[in-house]
């Protein structure tokens, strides 16, 4: 996994493929692995589509936060890091 470090710890993420991006946000009781079965299906249907999965702070391989944070700011920071301005966002709760 790749990491995006900041003052509050780090976010861990995976990028598969290339093209118009899809970002998958996991439920609050899981981590990025909840999407493992979905990624091959996306790749089979939509060739050249990058699929971004990441672990929210304190889940999976992302560090617990060391202070107050906002999940939306974390997502925007990750998108900025990847140079993505427009994405298809898929979430689960």
Buried (B, 14 or more C-beta within 10 A) or exposed (E): BBBBEBEBBBBBBBBBBEEEBBBBBBEEEBBBEBBEEBBEEBBEEBEEBBBBBBBBBEBBBBBEBEEEBEEEEBBEBBBEEBEBEEBEEBEEE
